[in-house]
Amino acid sequence: MAGFPPSDPSDALMMDIANDIGVEWEQLATYLNFTTAEIGRLKMDHPHSAQTRTFNMLVTWRGRQDNSVNKRQVLRQALTDVGLQMVADTHL
């Protein structure tokens, strides 16, 4: 079966998470090691849609991770660490 390993959040799951993150997406991006310039680029590329910015940030983050990384676990911890425990509990 093609696709991502079971520990990888799917695009659909990341869209659901993006819907629920809201304005905290920048804090999450910083926690996930995005630079200020990368965050600025996401804002410029999608100035009217926080959901799209967040989704693209999450897709980029997923693509940067080594295949051995349990991405769901890392994302869950990141969400928890930035105060988004409810989002983590709901989706991961």
C-alpha positions in Angstrom: 0.0 0.0 0.0 1.4 3.4 -1.0 1.5 6.4 1.2 3.1 7.3 4.5 4.2 5.0 7.3 1.6 4.5 10.0 3.3 7.0 12.3 3.0 9.7 9.7 0.0 12.0 10.0 -1.9 12.0 6.7 -2.8 15.1 4.8 -6.4 14.8 5.9 -5.3 14.6 9.5 -3.0 17.5 9.2 -5.8 19.6 7.6 -8.0 18.7 10.6 -5.2 19.8 12.9 -4.6 23.0 10.9 -8.3 23.8 11.3 -8.0 23.6 15.1 -4.7 25.4 15.7 -5.6 29.0 14.9 -3.3 31.8 15.8 -0.9 29.6 17.7 0.5 28.2 14.4 3.5 30.5 14.6 4.4 29.3 18.0 4.1 25.7 16.8 6.2 26.5 13.7 8.9 27.9 15.9 8.8 24.8 18.2 9.1 22.6 15.0 12.3 24.5 14.1 11.0 26.8 11.4 13.0 29.9 11.1 11.6 33.4 11.3 12.2 33.8 7.5 10.3 30.5 6.8 7.4 31.7 8.9 7.4 35.0 7.1 7.4 33.2 3.8 4.4 31.1 4.8 2.6 34.4 5.7 3.5 36.0 2.4 2.5 32.9 0.4 -0.9 32.6 2.2 -1.8 36.0 3.6 -5.5 35.4 3.9 -5.7 31.8 5.2 -4.2 30.7 8.5 -5.5 27.2 7.8 -3.5 27.0 4.6 -0.4 28.4 6.2 -0.7 25.9 9.0 -1.4 23.0 6.7 1.6 23.9 4.5 3.8 24.3 7.5 2.8 20.9 8.8 3.3 19.2 5.4 6.8 20.8 5.1 7.6 19.7 8.7 6.6 16.1 7.9 8.7 16.1 4.8 11.8 17.2 6.8 11.6 14.4 9.3 13.7 11.3 9.0 11.7 8.1 8.2 12.7 6.6 11.6 10.9 9.5 13.5 7.4 8.8 14.9 5.9 11.9 13.5 2.6 11.6 15.3 4.4 11.3 18.6 6.6 14.3 17.9 3.7 16.4 16.7 1.6 15.4 19.7 4.4 16.5 22.0 4.9 19.8 20.1 1.2 20.6 20.3 1.2 19.8 24.0 4.3 21.9 24.6 2.8 25.0 23.0 -0.5 24.7 25.0 -2.6 22.9 22.4 -3.2 19.7 24.4 -6.9 19.6 23.4 -5.8 19.6 19.7 -3.3 16.8 20.4 -5.9 14.8 22.3 -8.6 15.2 19.6 -6.4 14.3 16.6 -3.5 12.3 17.8 
